[in-house]
Amino acid sequence: MTKKYKKLILSIVLDIIGIIPIPFIDVIWAPLSGYIMTKMYKGKQGKMAAIFSFIEEALPFLDVIPTFTIMWFYSYVINKEEVKEIISS
């Protein structure tokens, strides 16, 4: 299994952890998810995703958004297509 797909599995697991409905866990999980996001995804996109992840986890009822998986999809599917277009030009 490649590093890319290991990161996908980790992203799905982290999104599932963020959905767990335990009272007050968001106080701990929100900053932790932002930190983990910056470590998994580097650069400006990682920082922006970390801010979004923090806000999404801190606000009630937004926990169902799969932030880590969306960022994986952006990094390995959408961003990859943009690189191909630049190279072929």
Gaussian input, Z-matrix of N, CA and C with variables (Angstrom, degrees):
# hf/3-21g

backbone

0 1
 N
 C     1     B1
 C     2     B2     1     A1
 N     3     B3     2     A2     1     D1
 C     4     B4     3     A3     2     D2
 C     5     B5     4     A4     3     D3
 N     6     B6     5     A5     4     D4
 C     7     B7     6     A6     5     D5
 C     8     B8     7     A7     6     D6
 N     9     B9     8     A8     7     D7
 C    10    B10     9     A9     8     D8
 C    11    B11    10    A10     9     D9
 N    12    B12    11    A11    10    D10
 C    13    B13    12    A12    11    D11
 C    14    B14    13    A13    12    D12
 N    15    B15    14    A14    13    D13
 C    16    B16    15    A15    14    D14
 C    17    B17    16    A16    15    D15
 N    18    B18    17    A17    16    D16
 C    19    B19    18    A18    17    D17
 C    20    B20    19    A19    18    D18
 N    21    B21    20    A20    19    D19
 C    22    B22    21    A21    20    D20
 C    23    B23    22    A22    21    D21
 N    24    B24    23    A23    22    D22
 C    25    B25    24    A24    23    D23
 C    26    B26    25    A25    24    D24
 N    27    B27    26    A26    25    D25
 C    28    B28    27    A27    26    D26
 C    29    B29    28    A28    27    D27
 N    30    B30    29    A29    28    D28
 C    31    B31    30    A30    29    D29
 C    32    B32    31    A31    30    D30
 N    33    B33    32    A32    31    D31
 C    34    B34    33    A33    32    D32
 C    35    B35    34    A34    33    D33
 N    36    B36    35    A35    34    D34
 C    37    B37    36    A36    35    D35
 C    38    B38    37    A37    36    D36
 N    39    B39    38    A38    37    D37
 C    40    B40    39    A39    38    D38
 C    41    B41    40    A40    39    D39
 N    42    B42    41    A41    40    D40
 C    43    B43    42    A42    41    D41
 C    44    B44    43    A43    42    D42
 N    45    B45    44    A44    43    D43
 C    46    B46    45    A45    44    D44
 C    47    B47    46    A46    45    D45
 N    48    B48    47    A47    46    D46
 C    49    B49    48    A48    47    D47
 C    50    B50    49    A49    48    D48
 N    51    B51    50    A50    49    D49
 C    52    B52    51    A51    50    D50
 C    53    B53    52    A52    51    D51
 N    54    B54    53    A53    52    D52
 C    55    B55    54    A54    53    D53
 C    56    B56    55    A55    54    D54
 N    57    B57    56    A56    55    D55
 C    58    B58    57    A57    56    D56
 C    59    B59    58    A58    57    D57
 N    60    B60    59    A59    58    D58
 C    61    B61    60    A60    59    D59
 C    62    B62    61    A61    60    D60
 N    63    B63    62    A62    61    D61
 C    64    B64    63    A63    62    D62
 C    65    B65    64    A64    63    D63
 N    66    B66    65    A65    64    D64
 C    67    B67    66    A66    65    D65
 C    68    B68    67    A67    66    D66
 N    69    B69    68    A68    67    D67
 C    70    B70    69    A69    68    D68
 C    71    B71    70    A70    69    D69
 N    72    B72    71    A71    70    D70
 C    73    B73    72    A72    71    D71
 C    74    B74    73    A73    72    D72
 N    75    B75    74    A74    73    D73
 C    76    B76    75    A75    74    D74
 C    77    B77    76    A76    75    D75
 N    78    B78    77    A77    76    D76
 C    79    B79    78    A78    77    D77
 C    80    B80    79    A79    78    D78
 N    81    B81    80    A80    79    D79
 C    82    B82    81    A81    80    D80
 C    83    B83    82    A82    81    D81
 N    84    B84    83    A83    82    D82
 C    85    B85    84    A84    83    D83
 C    86    B86    85    A85    84    D84
 N    87    B87    86    A86    85    D85
 C    88    B88    87    A87    86    D86
 C    89    B89    88    A88    87    D87
 N    90    B90    89    A89    88    D88
 C    91    B91    90    A90    89    D89
 C    92    B92    91    A91    90    D90
 N    93    B93    92    A92    91    D91
 C    94    B94    93    A93    92    D92
 C    95    B95    94    A94    93    D93
 N    96    B96    95    A95    94    D94
 C    97    B97    96    A96    95    D95
 C    98    B98    97    A97    96    D96
 N    99    B99    98    A98    97    D97
 C   100   B100    99    A99    98    D98
 C   101   B101   100   A100    99    D99
 N   102   B102   101   A101   100   D100
 C   103   B103   102   A102   101   D101
 C   104   B104   103   A103   102   D102
 N   105   B105   104   A104   103   D103
 C   106   B106   105   A105   104   D104
 C   107   B107   106   A106   105   D105
 N   108   B108   107   A107   106   D106
 C   109   B109   108   A108   107   D107
 C   110   B110   109   A109   108   D108
 N   111   B111   110   A110   109   D109
 C   112   B112   111   A111   110   D110
 C   113   B113   112   A112   111   D111
 N   114   B114   113   A113   112   D112
 C   115   B115   114   A114   113   D113
 C   116   B116   115   A115   114   D114
 N   117   B117   116   A116   115   D115
 C   118   B118   117   A117   116   D116
 C   119   B119   118   A118   117   D117
 N   120   B120   119   A119   118   D118
 C   121   B121   120   A120   119   D119
 C   122   B122   121   A121   120   D120
 N   123   B123   122   A122   121   D121
 C   124   B124   123   A123   122   D122
 C   125   B125   124   A124   123   D123
 N   126   B126   125   A125   124   D124
 C   127   B127   126   A126   125   D125
 C   128   B128   127   A127   126   D126
 N   129   B129   128   A128   127   D127
 C   130   B130   129   A129   128   D128
 C   131   B131   130   A130   129   D129
 N   132   B132   131   A131   130   D130
 C   133   B133   132   A132   131   D131
 C   134   B134   133   A133   132   D132
 N   135   B135   134   A134   133   D133
 C   136   B136   135   A135   134   D134
 C   137   B137   136   A136   135   D135
 N   138   B138   137   A137   136   D136
 C   139   B139   138   A138   137   D137
 C   140   B140   139   A139   138   D138
 N   141   B141   140   A140   139   D139
 C   142   B142   141   A141   140   D140
 C   143   B143   142   A142   141   D141
 N   144   B144   143   A143   142   D142
 C   145   B145   144   A144   143   D143
 C   146   B146   145   A145   144   D144
 N   147   B147   146   A146   145   D145
 C   148   B148   147   A147   146   D146
 C   149   B149   148   A148   147   D147
 N   150   B150   149   A149   148   D148
 C   151   B151   150   A150   149   D149
 C   152   B152   151   A151   150   D150
 N   153   B153   152   A152   151   D151
 C   154   B154   153   A153   152   D152
 C   155   B155   154   A154   153   D153
 N   156   B156   155   A155   154   D154
 C   157   B157   156   A156   155   D155
 C   158   B158   157   A157   156   D156
 N   159   B159   158   A158   157   D157
 C   160   B160   159   A159   158   D158
 C   161   B161   160   A160   159   D159
 N   162   B162   161   A161   160   D160
 C   163   B163   162   A162   161   D161
 C   164   B164   163   A163   162   D162
 N   165   B165   164   A164   163   D163
 C   166   B166   165   A165   164   D164
 C   167   B167   166   A166   165   D165
 N   168   B168   167   A167   166   D166
 C   169   B169   168   A168   167   D167
 C   170   B170   169   A169   168   D168
 N   171   B171   170   A170   169   D169
 C   172   B172   171   A171   170   D170
 C   173   B173   172   A172   171   D171
 N   174   B174   173   A173   172   D172
 C   175   B175   174   A174   173   D173
 C   176   B176   175   A175   174   D174
 N   177   B177   176   A176   175   D175
 C   178   B178   177   A177   176   D176
 C   179   B179   178   A178   177   D177
 N   180   B180   179   A179   178   D178
 C   181   B181   180   A180   179   D179
 C   182   B182   181   A181   180   D180
 N   183   B183   182   A182   181   D181
 C   184   B184   183   A183   182   D182
 C   185   B185   184   A184   183   D183
 N   186   B186   185   A185   184   D184
 C   187   B187   186   A186   185   D185
 C   188   B188   187   A187   186   D186
 N   189   B189   188   A188   187   D187
 C   190   B190   189   A189   188   D188
 C   191   B191   190   A190   189   D189
 N   192   B192   191   A191   190   D190
 C   193   B193   192   A192   191   D191
 C   194   B194   193   A193   192   D192
 N   195   B195   194   A194   193   D193
 C   196   B196   195   A195   194   D194
 C   197   B197   196   A196   195   D195
 N   198   B198   197   A197   196   D196
 C   199   B199   198   A198   197   D197
 C   200   B200   199   A199   198   D198
 N   201   B201   200   A200   199   D199
 C   202   B202   201   A201   200   D200
 C   203   B203   202   A202   201   D201
 N   204   B204   203   A203   202   D202
 C   205   B205   204   A204   203   D203
 C   206   B206   205   A205   204   D204
 N   207   B207   206   A206   205   D205
 C   208   B208   207   A207   206   D206
 C   209   B209   208   A208   207   D207
 N   210   B210   209   A209   208   D208
 C   211   B211   210   A210   209   D209
 C   212   B212   211   A211   210   D210
 N   213   B213   212   A212   211   D211
 C   214   B214   213   A213   212   D212
 C   215   B215   214   A214   213   D213
 N   216   B216   215   A215   214   D214
 C   217   B217   216   A216   215   D215
 C   218   B218   217   A217   216   D216
 N   219   B219   218   A218   217   D217
 C   220   B220   219   A219   218   D218
 C   221   B221   220   A220   219   D219
 N   222   B222   221   A221   220   D220
 C   223   B223   222   A222   221   D221
 C   224   B224   223   A223   222   D222
 N   225   B225   224   A224   223   D223
 C   226   B226   225   A225   224   D224
 C   227   B227   226   A226   225   D225
 N   228   B228   227   A227   226   D226
 C   229   B229   228   A228   227   D227
 C   230   B230   229   A229   228   D228
 N   231   B231   230   A230   229   D229
 C   232   B232   231   A231   230   D230
 C   233   B233   232   A232   231   D231
 N   234   B234   233   A233   232   D232
 C   235   B235   234   A234   233   D233
 C   236   B236   235   A235   234   D234
 N   237   B237   236   A236   235   D235
 C   238   B238   237   A237   236   D236
 C   239   B239   238   A238   237   D237
 N   240   B240   239   A239   238   D238
 C   241   B241   240   A240   239   D239
 C   242   B242   241   A241   240   D240
 N   243   B243   242   A242   241   D241
 C   244   B244   243   A243   242   D242
 C   245   B245   244   A244   243   D243
 N   246   B246   245   A245   244   D244
 C   247   B247   246   A246   245   D245
 C   248   B248   247   A247   246   D246
 N   249   B249   248   A248   247   D247
 C   250   B250   249   A249   248   D248
 C   251   B251   250   A250   249   D249
 N   252   B252   251   A251   250   D250
 C   253   B253   252   A252   251   D251
 C   254   B254   253   A253   252   D252
 N   255   B255   254   A254   253   D253
 C   256   B256   255   A255   254   D254
 C   257   B257   256   A256   255   D255
 N   258   B258   257   A257   256   D256
 C   259   B259   258   A258   257   D257
 C   260   B260   259   A259   258   D258
 N   261   B261   260   A260   259   D259
 C   262   B262   261   A261   260   D260
 C   263   B263   262   A262   261   D261
 N   264   B264   263   A263   262   D262
 C   265   B265   264   A264   263   D263
 C   266   B266   265   A265   264   D264

   B1=1.4542
   B2=1.5280
   B3=1.3069
   B4=1.4598
   B5=1.5255
   B6=1.3345
   B7=1.4589
   B8=1.5294
   B9=1.3218
   B10=1.4654
   B11=1.5314
   B12=1.3268
   B13=1.4634
   B14=1.5246
   B15=1.3140
   B16=1.4642
   B17=1.5245
   B18=1.3348
   B19=1.4560
   B20=1.5287
   B21=1.3185
   B22=1.4672
   B23=1.5242
   B24=1.3267
   B25=1.4668
   B26=1.5258
   B27=1.3298
   B28=1.4635
   B29=1.5287
   B30=1.3244
   B31=1.4657
   B32=1.5230
   B33=1.3149
   B34=1.4672
   B35=1.5261
   B36=1.3244
   B37=1.4749
   B38=1.5273
   B39=1.3236
   B40=1.4692
   B41=1.5294
   B42=1.3176
   B43=1.4718
   B44=1.5240
   B45=1.3232
   B46=1.4655
   B47=1.5244
   B48=1.3260
   B49=1.4678
   B50=1.5195
   B51=1.3210
   B52=1.4584
   B53=1.5167
   B54=1.3201
   B55=1.4648
   B56=1.5322
   B57=1.3200
   B58=1.4745
   B59=1.5277
   B60=1.3441
   B61=1.4708
   B62=1.5405
   B63=1.3139
   B64=1.4627
   B65=1.5267
   B66=1.3387
   B67=1.4697
   B68=1.5281
   B69=1.2903
   B70=1.4658
   B71=1.5339
   B72=1.3188
   B73=1.4652
   B74=1.5302
   B75=1.3217
   B76=1.4668
   B77=1.5230
   B78=1.3237
   B79=1.4590
   B80=1.5271
   B81=1.3138
   B82=1.4664
   B83=1.5268
   B84=1.3308
   B85=1.4644
   B86=1.5288
   B87=1.3204
   B88=1.4707
   B89=1.5382
   B90=1.3322
   B91=1.4701
   B92=1.5275
   B93=1.3330
   B94=1.4563
   B95=1.5280
   B96=1.3235
   B97=1.4724
   B98=1.5227
   B99=1.3258
   B100=1.4602
   B101=1.5192
   B102=1.3118
   B103=1.4673
   B104=1.5276
   B105=1.3218
   B106=1.4674
   B107=1.5266
   B108=1.3172
   B109=1.4638
   B110=1.5292
   B111=1.3438
   B112=1.4625
   B113=1.5236
   B114=1.3141
   B115=1.4656
   B116=1.5310
   B117=1.3251
   B118=1.4709
   B119=1.5201
   B120=1.3231
   B121=1.4654
   B122=1.5215
   B123=1.2934
   B124=1.4668
   B125=1.5272
   B126=1.3082
   B127=1.4555
   B128=1.5155
   B129=1.3180
   B130=1.4667
   B131=1.5294
   B132=1.3448
   B133=1.4630
   B134=1.5261
   B135=1.3292
   B136=1.4587
   B137=1.5168
   B138=1.3279
   B139=1.4718
   B140=1.5274
   B141=1.3209
   B142=1.4713
   B143=1.5331
   B144=1.3226
   B145=1.4604
   B146=1.5220
   B147=1.3304
   B148=1.4659
   B149=1.5227
   B150=1.3172
   B151=1.4667
   B152=1.5233
   B153=1.3250
   B154=1.4659
   B155=1.5272
   B156=1.3306
   B157=1.4651
   B158=1.5237
   B159=1.3236
   B160=1.4571
   B161=1.5241
   B162=1.3260
   B163=1.4693
   B164=1.5248
   B165=1.3223
   B166=1.4719
   B167=1.5182
   B168=1.3124
   B169=1.4690
   B170=1.5252
   B171=1.3300
   B172=1.4589
   B173=1.5360
   B174=1.3191
   B175=1.4619
   B176=1.5265
   B177=1.3202
   B178=1.4684
   B179=1.5295
   B180=1.3066
   B181=1.4623
   B182=1.5349
   B183=1.3199
   B184=1.4635
   B185=1.5226
   B186=1.3178
   B187=1.4634
   B188=1.5202
   B189=1.3019
   B190=1.4650
   B191=1.5292
   B192=1.3254
   B193=1.4627
   B194=1.5352
   B195=1.3237
   B196=1.4673
   B197=1.5405
   B198=1.3102
   B199=1.4602
   B200=1.5297
   B201=1.3337
   B202=1.4637
   B203=1.5323
   B204=1.3252
   B205=1.4611
   B206=1.5236
   B207=1.3041
   B208=1.4636
   B209=1.5287
   B210=1.3270
   B211=1.4628
   B212=1.5234
   B213=1.3199
   B214=1.4647
   B215=1.5301
   B216=1.3232
   B217=1.4583
   B218=1.5286
   B219=1.3260
   B220=1.4628
   B221=1.5299
   B222=1.3353
   B223=1.4681
   B224=1.5185
   B225=1.3260
   B226=1.4544
   B227=1.5246
   B228=1.3217
   B229=1.4606
   B230=1.5302
   B231=1.3132
   B232=1.4648
   B233=1.5295
   B234=1.3077
   B235=1.4607
   B236=1.5210
   B237=1.2929
   B238=1.4671
   B239=1.5276
   B240=1.3365
   B241=1.4663
   B242=1.5156
   B243=1.3388
   B244=1.4611
   B245=1.5221
   B246=1.3159
   B247=1.4661
   B248=1.5175
   B249=1.3374
   B250=1.4516
   B251=1.5165
   B252=1.3397
   B253=1.4561
   B254=1.5177
   B255=1.3144
   B256=1.4710
   B257=1.5240
   B258=1.3086
   B259=1.4651
   B260=1.5277
   B261=1.3329
   B262=1.4687
   B263=1.5336
   B264=1.3234
   B265=1.4663
   B266=1.4970
   A1=108.04
   A2=116.22
   A3=120.22
   A4=111.29
   A5=114.64
   A6=121.53
   A7=110.87
   A8=115.17
   A9=121.12
   A10=110.88
   A11=117.43
   A12=120.33
   A13=112.33
   A14=117.57
   A15=120.13
   A16=109.65
   A17=115.57
   A18=120.13
   A19=110.87
   A20=117.72
   A21=121.05
   A22=110.47
   A23=116.86
   A24=120.49
   A25=110.04
   A26=117.32
   A27=121.01
   A28=110.43
   A29=117.41
   A30=121.25
   A31=111.10
   A32=116.99
   A33=121.09
   A34=110.16
   A35=117.02
   A36=121.09
   A37=110.56
   A38=116.91
   A39=120.13
   A40=111.57
   A41=117.71
   A42=120.28
   A43=110.84
   A44=117.33
   A45=120.75
   A46=110.33
   A47=116.91
   A48=120.36
   A49=110.02
   A50=117.71
   A51=121.65
   A52=113.92
   A53=117.34
   A54=121.32
   A55=112.21
   A56=117.33
   A57=121.43
   A58=109.76
   A59=116.40
   A60=120.47
   A61=113.48
   A62=117.27
   A63=121.45
   A64=107.22
   A65=116.51
   A66=119.34
   A67=111.78
   A68=116.04
   A69=125.65
   A70=114.61
   A71=118.62
   A72=119.34
   A73=111.00
   A74=116.88
   A75=120.25
   A76=111.93
   A77=117.51
   A78=121.55
   A79=110.25
   A80=116.32
   A81=121.46
   A82=110.63
   A83=116.46
   A84=120.45
   A85=113.22
   A86=118.75
   A87=120.94
   A88=111.82
   A89=119.64
   A90=117.49
   A91=113.06
   A92=116.45
   A93=120.08
   A94=111.21
   A95=117.19
   A96=119.87
   A97=111.24
   A98=117.04
   A99=120.01
   A100=111.60
   A101=116.42
   A102=120.90
   A103=111.20
   A104=116.60
   A105=120.89
   A106=110.41
   A107=116.77
   A108=120.65
   A109=110.62
   A110=117.92
   A111=119.77
   A112=111.61
   A113=117.41
   A114=120.63
   A115=111.83
   A116=116.80
   A117=120.60
   A118=112.34
   A119=116.81
   A120=121.67
   A121=108.55
   A122=116.45
   A123=122.65
   A124=111.73
   A125=114.79
   A126=121.35
   A127=114.20
   A128=113.70
   A129=121.81
   A130=111.49
   A131=117.31
   A132=120.41
   A133=110.92
   A134=117.46
   A135=121.47
   A136=112.37
   A137=116.03
   A138=120.19
   A139=110.98
   A140=115.95
   A141=119.64
   A142=110.62
   A143=116.23
   A144=120.50
   A145=110.48
   A146=117.57
   A147=121.20
   A148=111.03
   A149=116.67
   A150=120.16
   A151=109.99
   A152=116.47
   A153=120.12
   A154=110.58
   A155=117.20
   A156=121.50
   A157=110.70
   A158=117.11
   A159=121.01
   A160=111.27
   A161=116.30
   A162=120.93
   A163=110.41
   A164=116.54
   A165=121.15
   A166=111.31
   A167=117.85
   A168=120.91
   A169=111.84
   A170=117.65
   A171=120.84
   A172=112.55
   A173=116.99
   A174=119.82
   A175=110.42
   A176=116.66
   A177=119.21
   A178=112.02
   A179=115.52
   A180=125.86
   A181=114.73
   A182=118.33
   A183=120.20
   A184=111.45
   A185=117.02
   A186=121.83
   A187=113.55
   A188=117.64
   A189=120.50
   A190=112.80
   A191=118.33
   A192=121.01
   A193=108.41
   A194=118.76
   A195=121.45
   A196=111.95
   A197=116.22
   A198=122.45
   A199=113.23
   A200=117.24
   A201=120.39
   A202=110.98
   A203=116.38
   A204=120.03
   A205=111.13
   A206=117.25
   A207=121.01
   A208=109.97
   A209=116.48
   A210=119.79
   A211=111.08
   A212=117.86
   A213=120.81
   A214=109.45
   A215=116.32
   A216=121.71
   A217=110.32
   A218=116.40
   A219=120.60
   A220=110.55
   A221=116.13
   A222=120.66
   A223=113.31
   A224=117.56
   A225=120.52
   A226=115.32
   A227=117.90
   A228=120.08
   A229=110.16
   A230=117.94
   A231=121.29
   A232=110.80
   A233=117.70
   A234=121.60
   A235=111.52
   A236=117.90
   A237=122.52
   A238=110.45
   A239=116.52
   A240=120.36
   A241=110.92
   A242=117.51
   A243=120.65
   A244=110.30
   A245=117.77
   A246=121.35
   A247=109.85
   A248=118.89
   A249=121.78
   A250=111.58
   A251=116.99
   A252=120.32
   A253=110.95
   A254=118.00
   A255=122.06
   A256=109.39
   A257=117.94
   A258=122.28
   A259=111.21
   A260=117.64
   A261=120.16
   A262=112.57
   A263=118.23
   A264=120.80
   A265=113.15
   D1=131.43
   D2=-177.82
   D3=-76.95
   D4=163.78
   D5=179.18
   D6=-58.68
   D7=-35.83
   D8=-179.51
   D9=-59.42
   D10=-45.39
   D11=-177.40
   D12=-78.59
   D13=-25.69
   D14=172.45
   D15=-65.52
   D16=-39.06
   D17=177.65
   D18=-66.92
   D19=-34.15
   D20=176.14
   D21=-64.23
   D22=-45.75
   D23=179.64
   D24=-62.51
   D25=-44.35
   D26=177.81
   D27=-61.34
   D28=-40.06
   D29=178.94
   D30=-61.86
   D31=-43.12
   D32=179.24
   D33=-64.57
   D34=-43.09
   D35=178.67
   D36=-61.89
   D37=-44.41
   D38=179.55
   D39=-65.09
   D40=-36.29
   D41=175.95
   D42=-65.78
   D43=-37.76
   D44=177.91
   D45=-65.77
   D46=-41.75
   D47=177.09
   D48=-59.20
   D49=-40.22
   D50=-179.43
   D51=-66.98
   D52=-20.16
   D53=-178.89
   D54=-86.04
   D55=-20.16
   D56=-175.72
   D57=-55.36
   D58=122.87
   D59=-174.79
   D60=-86.98
   D61=65.38
   D62=176.03
   D63=-102.61
   D64=125.11
   D65=-177.74
   D66=-56.34
   D67=139.33
   D68=175.68
   D69=68.45
   D70=1.40
   D71=177.89
   D72=-69.47
   D73=-24.68
   D74=179.68
   D75=-63.42
   D76=-27.27
   D77=178.37
   D78=-62.38
   D79=-35.38
   D80=178.42
   D81=-89.31
   D82=-42.55
   D83=-172.66
   D84=-71.67
   D85=-34.92
   D86=-176.65
   D87=-58.45
   D88=-54.68
   D89=179.03
   D90=-68.53
   D91=-33.03
   D92=178.78
   D93=-65.37
   D94=-41.14
   D95=178.85
   D96=-65.34
   D97=-37.53
   D98=176.18
   D99=-63.32
   D100=-42.86
   D101=178.36
   D102=-63.25
   D103=-46.75
   D104=179.84
   D105=-61.36
   D106=-39.16
   D107=179.67
   D108=-60.86
   D109=-41.23
   D110=179.91
   D111=-67.90
   D112=-27.93
   D113=178.84
   D114=-79.61
   D115=-32.98
   D116=-179.67
   D117=-78.66
   D118=-36.38
   D119=-175.30
   D120=-127.38
   D121=113.69
   D122=-175.34
   D123=-84.23
   D124=168.22
   D125=173.87
   D126=81.47
   D127=-168.40
   D128=-177.47
   D129=-61.57
   D130=-41.32
   D131=-179.89
   D132=-62.66
   D133=-39.69
   D134=178.47
   D135=-64.83
   D136=-39.33
   D137=178.62
   D138=-67.40
   D139=-42.37
   D140=178.58
   D141=-64.78
   D142=-41.73
   D143=178.45
   D144=-64.58
   D145=-35.73
   D146=178.76
   D147=-65.07
   D148=-41.40
   D149=177.63
   D150=-64.09
   D151=-45.41
   D152=178.90
   D153=-62.96
   D154=-41.68
   D155=179.73
   D156=-62.39
   D157=-43.14
   D158=178.50
   D159=-60.05
   D160=-49.44
   D161=-179.10
   D162=-63.70
   D163=-44.27
   D164=-178.13
   D165=-62.31
   D166=-39.36
   D167=-179.67
   D168=-78.21
   D169=-29.56
   D170=-177.67
   D171=-77.12
   D172=-31.04
   D173=-178.38
   D174=-86.96
   D175=139.03
   D176=179.97
   D177=-66.94
   D178=149.36
   D179=175.02
   D180=72.08
   D181=0.35
   D182=177.23
   D183=-100.54
   D184=-0.41
   D185=-177.35
   D186=-60.52
   D187=-19.23
   D188=-176.87
   D189=-77.18
   D190=-9.54
   D191=178.77
   D192=-74.58
   D193=122.02
   D194=-177.93
   D195=-81.57
   D196=73.30
   D197=-172.90
   D198=-57.98
   D199=-45.82
   D200=-178.27
   D201=-64.61
   D202=-41.70
   D203=-179.63
   D204=-68.95
   D205=-37.72
   D206=176.41
   D207=-62.40
   D208=-42.52
   D209=179.18
   D210=-66.00
   D211=-37.93
   D212=176.07
   D213=-61.36
   D214=-47.12
   D215=179.96
   D216=-59.27
   D217=-44.25
   D218=178.49
   D219=-61.71
   D220=-45.80
   D221=-175.00
   D222=-68.64
   D223=-40.30
   D224=-171.94
   D225=-104.27
   D226=-12.89
   D227=179.98
   D228=-114.70
   D229=-58.10
   D230=-175.51
   D231=-71.35
   D232=-51.71
   D233=-177.93
   D234=-64.22
   D235=-33.02
   D236=178.13
   D237=-62.91
   D238=-39.92
   D239=178.93
   D240=-64.61
   D241=-37.97
   D242=179.48
   D243=-64.86
   D244=-39.57
   D245=179.37
   D246=-63.93
   D247=-42.37
   D248=178.22
   D249=-60.06
   D250=-40.14
   D251=-179.85
   D252=-65.39
   D253=-39.03
   D254=-179.29
   D255=-67.10
   D256=-42.70
   D257=-178.37
   D258=-66.46
   D259=-39.64
   D260=-176.63
   D261=-77.34
   D262=-12.44
   D263=179.81
   D264=-75.25

